[in-house]
C-alpha cells in the first residue's frame, strides 16, 4: 500500500497540567528534532513514547492525563525520552476513603429513533446472530465436538440458510477435585450463562462424556433454563452422552451429535430478523495489545460511543479489573448509588486478594508489547483504559460469570486477559463486542460479532483487512473523537443487523477461556 508523506513533528499532550507528551509521528522522531514551541529532542523518541516537556528533578511527579503516572528515578532533562526505566511506579490506590457516588453528570437527552434488525428470543433478549451452540460439560469431549461441528457445517448447515453458524462451546474444565472448591461456581455459572447467550436463540444442546463431575444437571439444573418443545410443552434437556451404551464406535457418537443438531437447526432456521430499538444492544468493550494511543484515539472514541448507547437505552459493559484498579476513585465517584460503588470496591478487593495469593506483582501488567507501544506502567495504562466507559453514571456491577439483569453502563469484573474477559462478557449476555488495539491482535469470537478498532493509522494501513475502524485518524487530525464515536455507533447498528466484521469474514474464533480461581489439581 502507498506510504503517506512524512508529516511535521507532532506530539500529543493530554492535559494542560501534563509535563510529558507522546510523539505521534510514524517511526518516532530523531534527536535534534525541533518541536512546535522550540523544544529540541535530546534523544530519539519512538512513536507513542513520552518526551519530557520540562526539566524533571529526581523524585518529581511525571504527569499524564493530569494524573501522576510515576516519579522520576533520576533527573530528566526537557526534550528527553521518558521510558519505564526512568520511572518509579506509584503505589496502588487504597480501597478506603474513596469518593462514593459524588459525580452527578447532567442528564443527557434520550437518543431515539435508532434501530437494528435482530432476532427476538422467548426470554425477551435479542440476538444479533442466529447460531447453534453446542455446550460441553468437560474438556474430554472437545475433540469429538470439534469433529462433529466440522461435519455439521459441511453436511447440514447449507440446508439451513437462516442459521449463521454452528459453534462448539469447548473449554478445559469439567472434572477433578477443584470442581468442588468454593470458587468453582465461577466457571460453572460462566459456562451455564454462555449457553443462554442471546445469539443462540434459546436452543440448548449439550454433549457430555458421562463420568465427569460437571454432570449436565449440575451445569444446567432443572428450572435454570426454559426448555420447551415445538408445541411449547416442557421437555428434558437435550444431552448426547458419549458413554451411553447405544454408541458403538466413534462414528456412532458423531451421528448422535448430528441427529440432535439437526432438530435445533430446523427450529433456528424458522427464525427471522425483525426491527428492534437500539436499546436491545448489549455491548461489551475491551482493549488488547494496547499502546499509548489507546487512551488518545480508540478508547476515547469508544467512550463517546458508550455515552451514545446509554442515551439510546442500550447496555454497555466495561471490564478488566487490573486495568482499571489504579483509577478506582474515578469509578466509585461515578456510581449511581453508594451500593454500586461498594460493589466495585468489593470486586477490586477480591481480585487484590486473588493476585496476592498467587504472589503476582501488579507491575507484571504492562506487557513487553505495551511498553514497546509507549505505556510505561499499569497506572498509565489504566488511565487510557477507563476512558472506554465514557462519562455516563455506572449503574451496576457484575461478578465474574454473572448474567446481566439491568440496562445502562455496567462494570463487569473480569481479569484483563482478552479471552477470559470476552468469555465472561459472553456469559453476561453481550450480543456485540468492540475490541480496540494499538499493537495489533487477531482476536475474534465465534459466538458474537467483534468490531475491531485500530488506535493508529499505521496499524490500520498494515492490517487493513482486520481492522473495522481506524481511530488513528484522530491523532492524524483528520477526524474528531465525536466523528469516530458516531461512526462506531452506526457501524454497530449495521453489524447487529447482519453486516459481517473482518473477524467474522476470516473466522477468527478464539477458544473460550473460563476464569477458574479454584486450586488447580
C-alpha positions as CSV (number, residue, x, y, z in Angstrom):
1,X,0.0,0.0,0.0
2,X,1.1,3.6,-0.6
3,X,3.0,5.1,2.3
4,X,1.9,8.6,3.5
5,X,4.0,11.6,3.1
6,X,6.1,12.5,6.2
7,X,4.3,15.0,8.5
8,X,5.9,17.7,10.6
9,X,6.9,16.9,14.2
10,X,3.7,16.2,16.1
11,X,3.2,15.5,19.8
12,X,0.1,15.0,21.8
13,X,-0.4,16.3,25.3
14,X,-3.5,15.1,27.1
15,X,-3.9,17.9,29.7
16,X,-2.5,21.3,30.2
17,X,-1.1,20.2,33.5
18,X,0.9,17.3,32.0
19,X,4.7,17.6,31.9
20,X,5.1,14.9,29.2
21,X,3.6,14.4,25.7
22,X,3.7,11.5,23.3
23,X,5.3,11.5,19.9
24,X,2.6,10.9,17.2
25,X,4.8,10.6,14.1
26,X,5.2,7.2,12.5
27,X,8.6,5.9,13.3
28,X,9.1,8.4,16.1
29,X,11.3,11.5,15.9
30,X,15.1,11.6,15.9
31,X,17.3,13.5,18.4
32,X,17.7,17.1,17.3
33,X,14.1,17.5,16.1
34,X,12.7,20.9,17.0
35,X,9.1,20.5,18.2
36,X,6.5,23.2,17.8
37,X,7.2,25.7,20.6
38,X,11.0,25.3,20.2
39,X,11.8,22.3,22.4
40,X,14.7,20.2,21.0
41,X,14.7,16.5,21.4
42,X,17.8,15.2,23.2
43,X,17.0,11.5,22.2
44,X,15.3,9.6,19.5
45,X,11.8,9.1,20.8
46,X,9.8,6.2,19.3
47,X,6.2,6.7,18.2
48,X,3.8,6.7,21.2
49,X,6.6,7.3,23.7
50,X,6.8,10.2,26.1
51,X,9.1,13.2,25.9
52,X,9.7,15.5,28.9
53,X,8.3,19.0,28.3
54,X,10.2,20.5,31.2
55,X,13.2,19.6,33.4
56,X,12.2,16.9,35.9
57,X,14.2,16.6,39.1
58,X,14.8,13.2,40.7
59,X,11.6,12.2,42.5
60,X,9.5,14.7,40.6
61,X,6.0,13.7,39.6
62,X,5.6,12.6,36.0
63,X,2.1,13.6,34.9
64,X,0.0,12.4,32.0
65,X,-3.8,12.7,31.9
66,X,-3.3,15.1,34.8
67,X,-2.5,12.0,36.9
68,X,0.8,11.0,38.4
69,X,1.9,8.0,36.3
70,X,5.3,7.8,38.1
71,X,8.2,9.5,39.7
72,X,11.5,10.4,38.1
73,X,14.1,7.8,39.1
74,X,16.8,10.3,38.2
75,X,16.9,13.9,36.8
76,X,15.3,14.0,33.3
77,X,16.1,17.0,31.1
78,X,13.5,18.6,28.9
79,X,13.4,17.0,25.5
80,X,14.5,13.6,26.8
81,X,12.8,10.3,26.2
82,X,10.8,9.3,29.3
83,X,10.5,5.5,29.3
84,X,9.7,2.9,32.0
85,X,13.3,2.5,33.2
86,X,13.3,6.2,34.3
87,X,10.0,5.9,36.3
88,X,9.2,4.6,39.7
89,X,5.6,3.4,39.7
90,X,3.2,5.0,42.3
91,X,1.7,2.8,44.9
92,X,-1.8,1.3,44.2
93,X,-4.7,3.5,45.4
94,X,-6.1,2.3,48.7
95,X,-9.6,1.0,48.7
96,X,-10.8,3.0,51.6
97,X,-11.8,6.7,51.8
98,X,-12.8,6.7,48.1
99,X,-15.2,9.2,46.7
100,X,-18.6,7.5,46.7
101,X,-21.2,8.5,44.1
102,X,-20.0,12.1,44.2
103,X,-20.1,12.8,40.4
104,X,-23.6,13.6,39.2
105,X,-23.3,14.4,35.4
106,X,-26.3,16.3,33.9
107,X,-28.8,14.0,32.4
108,X,-28.4,13.7,28.6
109,X,-31.4,13.7,26.3
110,X,-32.5,10.3,25.1
111,X,-31.2,9.2,21.7
112,X,-34.3,8.0,20.0
113,X,-35.2,6.6,16.6
114,X,-32.3,4.2,16.1
115,X,-33.0,0.6,15.3
116,X,-31.4,-2.6,14.0
117,X,-32.6,-5.9,12.6
118,X,-32.3,-8.5,15.3
119,X,-33.7,-11.9,16.5
120,X,-36.2,-11.7,19.3
121,X,-36.0,-14.5,21.8
122,X,-38.7,-16.0,24.1
123,X,-37.0,-14.7,27.2
124,X,-37.1,-11.1,25.9
125,X,-33.5,-10.8,24.9
126,X,-32.4,-10.0,21.3
127,X,-29.7,-11.7,19.3
128,X,-27.6,-10.2,16.6
129,X,-26.7,-13.6,15.1
130,X,-28.6,-16.9,14.8
131,X,-26.2,-19.6,15.9
132,X,-26.4,-23.1,17.1
133,X,-24.2,-23.5,20.1
134,X,-23.2,-27.0,21.4
135,X,-22.4,-26.8,25.1
136,X,-19.8,-29.2,26.5
137,X,-19.7,-30.4,30.1
138,X,-16.0,-31.4,30.2
139,X,-12.8,-31.0,28.2
140,X,-12.7,-34.7,27.4
141,X,-15.4,-34.3,24.7
142,X,-13.7,-31.4,22.9
143,X,-12.2,-33.5,20.1
144,X,-15.5,-35.2,19.4
145,X,-17.4,-32.0,19.3
146,X,-14.8,-30.3,17.1
147,X,-15.1,-33.2,14.6
148,X,-18.9,-33.1,14.8
149,X,-19.1,-29.4,14.2
150,X,-16.9,-29.7,11.1
151,X,-19.3,-32.2,9.7
152,X,-22.4,-30.2,10.7
153,X,-21.0,-27.2,8.8
154,X,-20.2,-29.2,5.8
155,X,-23.2,-31.5,5.6
156,X,-26.1,-29.9,7.5
157,X,-25.7,-26.1,7.6
158,X,-26.0,-25.5,3.9
159,X,-29.6,-26.8,4.2
160,X,-30.5,-24.2,6.8
161,X,-29.7,-20.8,5.2
162,X,-31.1,-18.7,8.0
163,X,-28.7,-20.2,10.5
164,X,-25.4,-18.2,10.7
165,X,-23.1,-20.7,12.2
166,X,-22.5,-23.7,14.5
167,X,-20.1,-23.4,17.4
168,X,-18.8,-25.8,20.0
169,X,-18.5,-24.2,23.4
170,X,-15.3,-26.1,24.2
171,X,-13.2,-25.4,27.3
172,X,-10.6,-27.0,29.6
173,X,-12.8,-27.7,32.6
174,X,-15.4,-30.1,34.0
175,X,-13.7,-32.6,36.3
176,X,-11.1,-33.0,39.0
177,X,-11.0,-32.3,42.7
178,X,-11.1,-28.5,42.2
179,X,-14.6,-28.6,40.8
180,X,-15.9,-28.9,44.3
181,X,-13.9,-25.9,45.7
182,X,-15.9,-22.8,46.8
183,X,-14.9,-20.7,43.8
184,X,-15.8,-23.4,41.3
185,X,-19.2,-21.7,41.0
186,X,-17.5,-19.1,38.8
187,X,-16.5,-21.3,35.8
188,X,-19.7,-23.3,36.2
189,X,-22.1,-20.4,36.1
190,X,-20.0,-18.8,33.3
191,X,-20.5,-21.8,31.1
192,X,-24.2,-22.0,32.1
193,X,-24.8,-18.4,31.2
194,X,-22.9,-18.6,27.9
195,X,-25.2,-21.4,26.9
196,X,-28.0,-18.9,27.3
197,X,-26.4,-16.1,25.3
198,X,-29.0,-14.2,23.1
199,X,-27.2,-15.2,19.9
200,X,-28.1,-18.9,20.5
201,X,-31.9,-18.4,20.2
202,X,-32.8,-20.4,23.3
203,X,-31.7,-23.6,21.7
204,X,-29.7,-25.6,24.3
205,X,-27.8,-28.7,23.2
206,X,-25.2,-30.5,25.4
207,X,-22.5,-33.1,24.8
208,X,-21.4,-35.0,27.9
209,X,-18.8,-37.7,28.4
210,X,-20.7,-39.4,31.2
211,X,-18.2,-39.9,34.1
212,X,-17.3,-36.2,34.6
213,X,-18.0,-34.3,37.8
214,X,-19.8,-31.5,36.0
215,X,-22.8,-33.5,35.0
216,X,-25.4,-31.9,32.7
217,X,-27.9,-31.4,35.5
218,X,-25.2,-29.7,37.6
219,X,-24.3,-27.4,34.8
220,X,-27.9,-26.7,33.7
221,X,-30.1,-27.8,36.7
222,X,-33.9,-28.2,36.2
223,X,-35.6,-24.9,36.2
224,X,-32.4,-22.9,35.3
225,X,-33.4,-22.5,31.7
226,X,-36.8,-22.6,29.9
227,X,-36.8,-25.7,27.6
228,X,-39.8,-26.3,25.5
229,X,-40.6,-28.5,22.5
230,X,-42.2,-27.3,19.3
231,X,-45.6,-27.5,20.9
232,X,-44.5,-25.2,23.8
233,X,-44.5,-28.1,26.3
234,X,-41.8,-28.7,28.8
235,X,-39.3,-31.3,27.8
236,X,-36.0,-32.7,29.0
237,X,-32.6,-31.1,28.4
238,X,-31.1,-32.3,25.1
239,X,-28.0,-34.3,26.0
240,X,-25.8,-36.5,23.9
241,X,-23.8,-38.7,26.4
242,X,-20.8,-40.3,24.7
243,X,-20.5,-43.2,27.2
244,X,-24.1,-44.3,26.6
245,X,-24.3,-48.0,25.6
246,X,-26.1,-47.1,22.4
247,X,-22.8,-45.7,21.0
248,X,-20.8,-48.4,19.2
249,X,-17.7,-46.8,17.7
250,X,-16.7,-43.2,17.2
251,X,-18.9,-42.6,14.2
252,X,-21.9,-43.6,16.2
253,X,-21.1,-40.8,18.6
254,X,-20.8,-38.3,15.8
255,X,-24.1,-39.5,14.2
256,X,-25.9,-38.9,17.5
257,X,-24.5,-35.3,17.7
258,X,-25.6,-34.6,14.1
259,X,-29.1,-36.0,14.7
260,X,-29.6,-33.8,17.8
261,X,-28.1,-30.8,16.0
262,X,-30.5,-31.1,13.1
263,X,-33.5,-30.8,15.4
264,X,-32.1,-27.5,16.7
265,X,-31.1,-26.3,13.3
266,X,-34.7,-26.8,12.0
267,X,-36.1,-24.5,14.7
268,X,-33.4,-21.9,14.4
269,X,-33.9,-21.8,10.6
270,X,-37.5,-20.7,11.1
271,X,-36.4,-17.5,12.9
272,X,-36.3,-14.2,11.0
273,X,-34.8,-10.8,11.8
274,X,-37.2,-8.0,12.9
275,X,-36.8,-4.3,13.6
276,X,-35.9,-3.7,17.2
277,X,-34.8,-0.5,19.0
278,X,-31.1,0.2,19.6
279,X,-31.9,-0.2,23.3
280,X,-31.7,-4.0,22.7
281,X,-27.9,-3.8,22.1
282,X,-25.8,-5.4,24.8
283,X,-22.2,-4.3,24.0
284,X,-19.0,-5.5,25.6
285,X,-16.0,-3.2,25.2
286,X,-12.4,-4.1,25.9
287,X,-8.8,-3.4,24.7
288,X,-5.9,-5.7,24.0
289,X,-2.4,-5.2,22.6
290,X,-2.7,-1.6,23.9
291,X,-0.3,1.3,23.3
292,X,0.0,4.9,24.3
293,X,-2.6,5.8,21.6
294,X,-5.2,3.6,23.1
295,X,-6.1,6.4,25.6
296,X,-5.8,9.1,22.9
297,X,-7.8,7.8,20.0
298,X,-9.7,4.5,20.1
299,X,-10.7,4.3,23.7
300,X,-12.0,7.8,23.9
301,X,-14.0,7.2,20.7
302,X,-15.4,4.1,22.3
303,X,-16.2,6.1,25.4
304,X,-18.1,8.7,23.2
305,X,-20.0,5.8,21.6
306,X,-20.7,4.3,25.0
307,X,-22.4,7.5,26.0
308,X,-24.5,7.4,22.8
309,X,-25.5,3.8,23.5
310,X,-26.5,4.6,27.1
311,X,-28.6,7.5,25.8
312,X,-30.3,5.1,23.4
313,X,-31.2,2.9,26.3
314,X,-28.7,0.1,25.5
315,X,-26.4,-1.7,27.8
316,X,-22.6,-1.4,27.8
317,X,-20.1,-3.4,29.8
318,X,-16.6,-2.4,30.5
319,X,-14.3,-4.7,32.4
320,X,-10.7,-5.7,33.1
321,X,-10.1,-5.3,36.9
322,X,-6.3,-4.9,36.7
323,X,-6.6,-2.3,34.0
324,X,-9.0,0.0,36.0
325,X,-7.8,-0.8,39.5
326,X,-5.4,2.2,39.6
327,X,-8.3,4.5,38.7
328,X,-10.9,3.1,41.1
329,X,-11.6,6.6,42.5
330,X,-12.7,7.7,39.1
331,X,-15.2,4.8,39.0
332,X,-16.6,4.9,42.5
333,X,-17.3,8.6,42.1
334,X,-19.4,7.9,39.0
335,X,-21.5,5.2,40.7
336,X,-25.3,5.9,40.7
337,X,-25.6,4.8,44.3
338,X,-23.3,4.0,47.3
339,X,-24.2,0.4,46.9
340,X,-22.9,0.3,43.3
341,X,-19.6,1.9,44.5
342,X,-19.3,-0.6,47.3
343,X,-19.8,-3.4,44.8
344,X,-17.0,-2.2,42.7
345,X,-14.7,-1.9,45.7
346,X,-15.6,-5.5,46.7
347,X,-14.6,-6.7,43.3
348,X,-11.3,-4.9,43.4
349,X,-10.6,-6.2,46.9
350,X,-11.4,-9.7,45.9
351,X,-9.1,-9.5,42.9
352,X,-6.3,-7.9,45.0
353,X,-6.5,-10.9,47.3
354,X,-6.5,-13.3,44.4
355,X,-3.4,-11.8,43.0
356,X,-1.7,-11.7,46.4
357,X,-2.5,-15.4,46.8
358,X,-0.6,-16.1,43.6
359,X,2.2,-13.7,44.6
360,X,1.6,-11.7,41.4
361,X,3.2,-8.2,41.3
362,X,1.0,-5.6,39.7
363,X,4.0,-4.4,37.7
364,X,3.6,-7.6,35.6
365,X,1.0,-5.6,33.7
366,X,2.1,-4.0,31.4
367,X,3.3,-6.4,28.8
368,X,6.5,-6.1,26.7
369,X,4.3,-5.0,23.7
370,X,2.5,-2.4,25.8
371,X,5.9,-0.9,26.8
372,X,7.1,-1.0,23.2
373,X,4.0,1.0,22.3
374,X,4.8,3.6,24.9
375,X,3.0,2.5,28.0
376,X,5.4,2.7,31.0
377,X,3.3,1.0,33.7
378,X,-0.2,-0.1,34.7
379,X,-1.1,3.4,36.1
380,X,-0.6,5.0,32.7
381,X,-2.4,2.0,31.0
382,X,-5.3,2.3,33.4
383,X,-5.9,5.9,32.6
384,X,-6.2,5.0,28.9
385,X,-8.4,2.0,29.6
386,X,-11.0,3.7,31.8
387,X,-12.0,6.2,29.1
388,X,-13.8,3.3,27.2
389,X,-16.5,3.8,29.8
390,X,-17.3,7.3,28.7
391,X,-18.9,9.7,31.1
392,X,-22.2,8.1,32.0
393,X,-23.1,7.1,35.5
394,X,-22.2,3.5,36.4
395,X,-25.5,1.8,37.3
396,X,-24.5,-1.8,38.1
397,X,-21.7,-4.3,38.8
398,X,-21.4,-7.9,37.8
399,X,-19.2,-10.5,39.4
400,X,-17.4,-12.9,37.1
401,X,-19.8,-15.3,35.3
402,X,-22.9,-13.4,36.4
403,X,-25.7,-12.6,33.9
404,X,-27.0,-9.1,33.3
405,X,-30.3,-8.1,34.9
406,X,-30.4,-4.4,34.1
407,X,-29.5,-1.8,31.4
408,X,-27.2,1.1,31.3
409,X,-23.4,1.3,31.9
410,X,-22.3,-1.8,33.8
411,X,-18.9,-2.7,35.3
412,X,-18.4,-6.4,34.7
413,X,-15.5,-7.6,36.8
414,X,-13.1,-9.7,34.7
415,X,-9.4,-10.4,34.5
416,X,-7.6,-8.3,31.9
417,X,-6.8,-11.4,29.7
418,X,-8.5,-10.7,26.3
419,X,-10.0,-14.1,26.0
420,X,-11.2,-14.5,29.7
421,X,-12.7,-11.0,29.5
422,X,-14.5,-11.9,26.3
423,X,-15.7,-15.2,27.7
424,X,-17.1,-13.5,30.8
425,X,-18.8,-10.8,28.8
426,X,-20.4,-13.5,26.7
427,X,-21.8,-15.1,29.9
428,X,-23.2,-11.8,30.9
429,X,-25.3,-11.7,27.8
430,X,-23.5,-9.4,25.3
431,X,-24.7,-9.6,21.7
432,X,-22.0,-7.3,20.2
433,X,-18.3,-6.8,21.0
434,X,-15.9,-3.9,20.5
435,X,-12.2,-4.5,20.7
436,X,-9.6,-1.8,20.5
437,X,-5.9,-2.4,19.8
438,X,-2.7,-0.5,19.2
439,X,-0.1,-3.1,18.8
440,X,-2.5,-5.4,16.9
441,X,-4.0,-8.8,17.8
442,X,-6.1,-11.2,15.6
443,X,-8.7,-11.5,18.3
444,X,-12.2,-12.8,17.5
445,X,-15.1,-14.7,19.0
446,X,-17.3,-17.3,17.2
447,X,-20.3,-16.5,19.4
448,X,-20.7,-12.8,18.8
449,X,-19.5,-10.3,16.1
450,X,-16.4,-8.4,17.1
451,X,-15.8,-4.9,15.8
452,X,-12.0,-4.2,15.8
453,X,-10.7,-0.6,16.2
454,X,-7.1,0.4,15.5
455,X,-5.6,3.2,17.6
456,X,-3.1,4.2,14.9
457,X,-3.3,4.8,11.2
458,X,-0.1,2.8,10.6
459,X,-1.8,-0.3,12.1
460,X,-5.0,0.3,10.2
461,X,-3.0,0.5,7.0
462,X,-0.9,-2.6,7.6
463,X,-3.8,-4.7,9.0
464,X,-6.3,-3.2,6.5
465,X,-8.3,-6.4,6.3
466,X,-8.5,-6.9,10.1
467,X,-9.5,-3.5,11.4
468,X,-13.1,-2.3,11.0
469,X,-12.4,1.2,12.3
470,X,-9.3,3.5,12.1
471,X,-9.4,5.7,15.1
472,X,-5.8,6.8,14.3
473,X,-7.4,9.5,12.1
474,X,-8.0,11.4,15.4
475,X,-4.2,11.6,16.1
476,X,-3.7,12.5,12.4
477,X,-6.0,15.4,12.7
478,X,-8.4,14.0,10.1
479,X,-11.3,13.2,12.4
480,X,-12.5,14.1,15.9
481,X,-13.4,11.7,18.8
482,X,-17.0,12.5,18.1
483,X,-16.7,11.7,14.4
484,X,-15.2,8.3,15.1
485,X,-17.7,7.7,18.0
486,X,-20.7,8.3,15.8
487,X,-19.1,6.1,13.0
488,X,-18.8,3.2,15.5
489,X,-22.4,3.7,16.7
490,X,-23.7,3.5,13.2
491,X,-21.4,0.6,12.4
492,X,-22.8,-1.3,15.4
493,X,-26.3,-1.0,14.2
494,X,-25.2,-2.3,10.8
495,X,-23.3,-5.2,12.3
496,X,-26.1,-6.0,14.7
497,X,-28.3,-6.2,11.6
498,X,-26.1,-8.8,9.9
499,X,-23.2,-7.0,8.3
500,X,-20.0,-9.1,8.8
501,X,-17.0,-7.7,10.6
502,X,-13.5,-8.6,9.4
503,X,-13.1,-11.1,12.2
504,X,-16.2,-12.9,11.1
505,X,-15.2,-12.9,7.5
506,X,-11.8,-14.5,8.4
507,X,-13.5,-16.7,11.1
508,X,-11.1,-15.5,13.8
509,X,-12.5,-17.7,16.5
510,X,-10.5,-17.9,19.7
511,X,-11.4,-20.6,22.2
512,X,-13.4,-19.8,25.4
513,X,-11.2,-19.4,28.4
514,X,-13.1,-20.0,31.7
515,X,-11.9,-18.0,34.7
516,X,-11.1,-20.6,37.3
517,X,-9.9,-19.2,40.6
518,X,-10.2,-22.6,42.3
519,X,-6.9,-24.5,43.0
520,X,-5.6,-26.5,40.0
521,X,-5.3,-30.3,40.5
